[in-house]
Amino acid sequence: MAAFIHNIATIVPEHFYKQEFLRNRMKEYIGNGKTSQRIIHRIYSKSGINKRHTVINDFDKNGSARFFFEKDGSLNTPSTGTRNKYYTQKAKELFVATARKTIQQSSSISKEDITHVITVSCTGFFAPEPGFEIIKKLDLSASTQRFHLGFMGCFAAFPAMKMAKSFAESNSNANILVVCLELCSIHLQNSTSPDNLISASVFGDGAAGMLINHTKPKQNGYELNQFSTSIADGSEQDMAWSIGDTGFDMVLSSYVPDIIESNLPQALAPLLANYQLKPEQIKHWAIHPGGRAILDKVEQSYSLDESQLASSRATLAEYGNMSSATILFVLDDLLKRPETEKDETVLAMAFGPGLTMESSLLTKITQR
């Protein structure tokens, strides 16, 4: 039995800042010397990002909230508890809004049809978990099954899709709602360490949802064909995510793009072999835009043309890296682009702590 994504919906917080503005704010408040200011200027200017959204509105001196920046202009360092409390407040609202939008945009699945809710997030915690909030606020059936994938990082949408695919294939009545949400901006660190500076330059906030079942969609969607998981040996220290006293601490080594590049062949080999595909036969590459250098490495490794990574680069430019939600923004952008061939092949891939590389082959289904 097959499994299909029926539609994808995305939501971002109303507040957003241009990358140039954030660069200058970071140079003003984080850069404590000419060297760190030069580093900040370079990584922000070369990021491939135009703007990022956030639930925090006091990056602007006229903002009303006082989370990072005090009224006197000094920089505050909130505790992990303070950050998680704010996450809980904002995440509950956005999880529900994203779930509602996802269902409303479906032409074939209503809220009464939902049998499973899978939620994904790595930027905060609360219990009952987000699925409970969605079921309560959307008045879904109390018997709806709930699952939460937490603290997995940027690749977590893939385990969620695999879980949903399994449910859909084993139960013809299953209709699965998946919502990925990340509020990365609440974990900004007052630090000039390279890892923290790189993290601060790319991460933003956003959420995305999708509906999955075993029937072919009546609107534009995807067929979930096959998944593959790979771990880059000896790379655990190059990408990691831990809980500190002042928020979550991200380890994001500058070697990550090179590690991904060297491990691409082994990560993609199972998918290509099982479908007897060569890389040049893949129409679209929906690559998680963890950073501009990652996209550049993938493009160079497989001699891709500009159009094949267009959705990934567009997502990076408009939103930055929103961790687990980002790949759904990429797939949503791709779904809205004109189809040149029937049933185009899509290779989707994301990377996260481990260094874990998750990939999938999908078929883009467009209603003609």
PyMOL commands that set and color helices and strands:
alter all, ss='L'
color gray80, all
select helices_A, chain A and resi 19-29+34-45+80-104+111-113+130-137+157-170+184-187+194-202+256-274+279-281+292-301+306-319+323-336
alter helices_A, ss='H'
color red, helices_A
select strands_A, chain A and resi 4-11+15-18+51-54+116-121+145-150+176-183+205-213+221-231+239-244+247-252+284-287+344-352+356-365
alter strands_A, ss='S'
color yellow, strands_A
deselect
rebuild
show_as cartoon
